[in-house]
Amino acid sequence: MTTSIDSLKRQAAEAAVGLIQPGMVVGLGAGSTALKAIECIGERLADGRLTGIVGVPCSGQVATDAQRLGVPLTSLDEHPAIDLTIDGADEVDPQLRVIKGGGGALLWEKIVAQASRQEVIIVDEGKLSDRLGTTWALPVEVIPFGWRTQLEFLAGLGATVTVRPGRENAPFRTDSGNLILDCNFGPMADPEALAAALNSRAGIVEHGLFIGLVSAVVVAGKQGVWWLE
């Protein structure tokens, strides 16, 4: 099963990487599926199929992986407009709304997505869902100060909330030093309304609902690769 899922991730990644043109600034997403895209980019740079591109990493780990795979890096300070970002997602609905943040990089990923002319999501078919929240809890990034008040607020919205664990029994910390509260809301009737409620709360830095940001989704499944636009 693992090999099969890895193969599907690779197929979706190859299809999306085919959009990259020489000289582009490319956003490099976080997570196991997005890593397949970085691998493809590195291979194409190595054999000359791609030239002159630079990548903007969505996390410290992505930067490390990209350097290892031979992908030259830049920053949003140097290139505030990104031509194309390729990223993964934890759950995708028919309206191209997605949940992201399973890897803990949702804040940087959303900043990069908002700076991108195109945001292309790559997934295997198991990530498709009729309603967001059916198969995945929503990650919510909060500052450490007063984080328990955010837990109570989120529970009041109807979520079952858990603090994401990190290493050595300590809470997980994002690259910005924040905590992540994983919020199981169940199938969401109105993701936009939930996003608005979260956006209005001081102390919540960001959430994993990406709404109105995705240009296309590349899906790989047993029947092949297809695009949702």
C-alpha positions as CSV (number, residue, x, y, z in Angstrom):
1,M,0.0,0.0,0.0
2,T,2.8,2.4,0.9
3,T,4.5,1.8,-2.4
4,S,1.3,2.4,-4.3
5,I,0.6,5.7,-2.5
6,D,4.2,6.8,-3.1
7,S,3.7,6.0,-6.8
8,L,0.6,8.1,-7.0
9,K,2.2,11.0,-5.2
10,R,5.1,10.8,-7.7
11,Q,2.7,10.8,-10.7
12,A,0.8,13.9,-9.4
13,A,4.1,15.6,-8.7
14,E,5.5,14.9,-12.2
15,A,2.3,16.3,-13.8
16,A,2.5,19.6,-11.8
17,V,6.3,20.0,-12.3
18,G,5.5,19.9,-16.0
19,L,4.1,23.4,-15.6
20,I,7.4,24.9,-14.6
21,Q,9.2,27.0,-17.2
22,P,12.8,28.1,-17.3
23,G,13.5,31.2,-15.2
24,M,10.4,30.8,-12.9
25,V,10.3,31.5,-9.2
26,V,8.7,28.4,-7.7
27,G,7.2,28.0,-4.3
28,L,8.2,24.7,-2.7
29,G,5.5,23.2,-0.4
30,A,6.0,21.1,2.7
31,G,5.0,17.5,3.3
32,S,5.7,14.1,1.7
33,T,3.8,14.7,-1.5
34,A,5.3,18.1,-2.1
35,L,8.7,16.5,-1.5
36,K,8.1,14.4,-4.6
37,A,7.8,17.6,-6.6
38,I,11.1,18.9,-5.2
39,E,12.7,15.6,-6.2
40,C,11.3,15.9,-9.7
41,I,12.6,19.5,-10.0
42,G,16.0,18.4,-8.8
43,E,16.2,15.7,-11.4
44,R,15.1,18.1,-14.2
45,L,17.7,20.6,-13.2
46,A,20.4,17.9,-13.1
47,D,19.7,16.6,-16.6
48,G,19.1,20.1,-18.1
49,R,15.3,19.8,-18.7
50,L,14.9,22.8,-16.4
51,T,17.2,25.8,-16.1
52,G,17.3,29.1,-14.3
53,I,14.7,28.5,-11.7
54,V,14.8,29.4,-8.0
55,G,12.7,28.0,-5.2
56,V,11.0,29.6,-2.2
57,P,10.8,27.0,0.6
58,C,7.8,26.8,2.9
59,S,9.7,25.5,5.9
60,G,13.2,25.0,7.3
61,Q,12.9,21.3,6.5
62,V,11.9,22.0,2.9
63,A,15.0,24.3,2.5
64,T,17.2,21.5,3.8
65,D,15.6,19.0,1.4
66,A,15.8,21.3,-1.6
67,Q,19.5,22.0,-1.0
68,R,20.2,18.3,-0.7
69,L,18.3,17.7,-4.0
70,G,20.2,20.5,-5.9
71,V,17.4,23.1,-6.1
72,P,18.7,26.7,-5.7
73,L,16.8,28.7,-3.2
74,T,15.7,32.3,-2.8
75,S,13.4,34.1,-0.4
76,L,10.2,36.1,-0.5
77,D,12.2,39.2,0.4
78,E,14.2,38.8,-2.8
79,H,11.3,37.6,-4.9
80,P,8.0,38.7,-3.4
81,A,6.0,37.5,-6.5
82,I,6.1,33.7,-7.1
83,D,5.2,32.4,-10.5
84,L,4.0,28.9,-9.4
85,T,3.8,27.1,-6.1
86,I,3.4,23.3,-5.9
87,D,2.2,22.0,-2.6
88,G,0.3,19.1,-1.1
89,A,-2.9,19.0,1.0
90,D,-4.5,16.9,3.6
91,E,-8.0,17.1,2.3
92,V,-9.6,18.6,-0.8
93,D,-13.2,19.3,-1.5
94,P,-15.0,19.8,-4.9
95,Q,-14.8,23.6,-4.6
96,L,-10.9,23.4,-4.4
97,R,-11.0,24.4,-0.8
98,V,-8.3,22.5,1.1
99,I,-7.1,21.7,4.6
100,K,-3.3,22.0,5.0
101,G,-1.0,21.9,7.9
102,G,-0.5,18.2,8.7
103,G,3.2,18.9,8.5
104,G,3.0,22.0,10.7
105,A,4.0,24.5,8.0
106,L,0.6,26.1,7.4
107,L,1.6,29.7,8.2
108,W,4.5,29.8,5.8
109,E,2.6,27.8,3.2
110,K,-0.2,30.3,3.3
111,I,2.1,33.3,3.0
112,V,3.7,31.7,0.0
113,A,0.3,30.7,-1.5
114,Q,-0.9,34.3,-1.2
115,A,2.3,35.5,-3.0
116,S,1.8,33.0,-5.9
117,R,0.3,33.7,-9.3
118,Q,-0.6,30.0,-9.4
119,E,-1.1,27.6,-6.4
120,V,-1.2,24.0,-7.7
121,I,-2.0,21.3,-5.2
122,I,-0.9,17.7,-5.7
123,V,-2.7,14.8,-4.0
124,D,-3.5,11.1,-4.3
125,E,-7.2,10.3,-4.7
126,G,-7.5,9.4,-1.0
127,K,-7.3,13.1,-0.1
128,L,-10.6,13.9,-2.0
129,S,-13.6,14.6,0.3
130,D,-17.1,15.8,-0.2
131,R,-16.8,18.0,2.9
132,L,-13.7,19.3,4.6
133,G,-13.3,17.9,8.0
134,T,-14.6,14.5,7.1
135,T,-11.2,12.8,7.3
136,W,-8.9,15.4,8.7
137,A,-8.7,17.7,11.8
138,L,-8.1,21.3,11.1
139,P,-4.7,22.6,12.3
140,V,-4.8,26.0,14.0
141,E,-1.5,27.8,14.8
142,V,-1.6,29.8,18.0
143,I,1.0,31.9,19.8
144,P,2.2,30.3,23.1
145,F,0.9,33.2,25.2
146,G,-2.6,32.5,26.4
147,W,-2.9,29.4,24.3
148,R,-5.3,27.7,26.6
149,T,-7.8,30.5,26.0
150,Q,-7.6,29.6,22.3
151,L,-8.3,25.9,23.1
152,E,-11.4,26.9,25.0
153,F,-12.5,29.2,22.2
154,L,-12.1,26.5,19.6
155,A,-13.9,24.0,21.8
156,G,-16.7,26.5,22.0
157,L,-17.0,26.5,18.2
158,G,-17.6,22.8,18.4
159,A,-14.2,21.3,17.9
160,T,-12.5,18.4,19.8
161,V,-9.1,20.0,20.3
162,T,-5.7,18.3,20.9
163,V,-2.3,20.0,21.3
164,R,0.0,18.6,18.7
165,P,2.8,16.7,20.4
166,G,6.4,17.2,19.5
167,R,9.6,15.5,20.6
168,E,10.4,14.4,24.2
169,N,6.8,14.9,25.4
170,A,6.9,18.6,24.6
171,P,4.4,20.3,22.3
172,F,5.2,20.6,18.7
173,R,6.7,24.0,17.7
174,T,6.4,25.5,14.3
175,D,9.3,27.3,12.5
176,S,7.9,30.5,13.9
177,G,7.9,29.1,17.5
178,N,4.1,28.7,17.8
179,L,1.9,25.8,18.9
180,I,-0.6,23.9,16.8
181,L,-4.0,22.9,18.0
182,D,-5.6,20.1,15.9
183,C,-9.3,20.7,15.8
184,N,-11.7,18.0,14.8
185,F,-14.9,19.8,13.7
186,G,-16.3,16.9,11.7
187,P,-17.7,17.6,8.3
188,M,-17.9,21.4,7.8
189,A,-21.1,22.9,6.7
190,D,-19.6,26.3,6.1
191,P,-15.8,26.5,5.9
192,E,-15.9,30.2,5.0
193,A,-17.8,31.1,8.1
194,L,-15.4,29.0,10.2
195,A,-12.4,30.7,8.6
196,A,-13.9,34.1,9.3
197,A,-14.4,33.2,13.0
198,L,-10.8,32.0,13.3
199,N,-9.4,35.0,11.4
200,S,-11.1,37.4,13.9
201,R,-9.5,35.9,17.0
202,A,-6.4,37.5,18.5
203,G,-3.8,34.9,19.3
204,I,-4.7,32.6,16.4
205,V,-1.9,33.2,14.0
206,E,-3.3,31.1,11.1
207,H,-5.4,28.1,10.3
208,G,-5.2,25.3,7.7
209,L,-8.3,26.3,5.7
210,F,-7.0,27.5,2.3
211,I,-10.0,29.1,0.6
212,G,-9.8,30.9,-2.7
213,L,-6.1,30.3,-3.0
214,V,-5.9,27.1,-5.1
215,S,-5.7,27.4,-8.9
216,A,-5.8,23.7,-9.7
217,V,-5.5,20.3,-8.0
218,V,-3.6,17.4,-9.6
219,V,-5.0,14.1,-8.5
220,A,-3.4,10.7,-9.0
221,G,-5.4,7.6,-8.6
222,K,-5.8,4.0,-9.9
223,Q,-7.4,5.3,-13.1
224,G,-4.5,7.7,-13.8
225,V,-3.9,11.5,-13.3
226,W,-6.5,14.2,-13.7
227,W,-6.9,17.9,-13.0
228,L,-9.5,19.7,-11.0
229,E,-9.8,23.4,-11.9
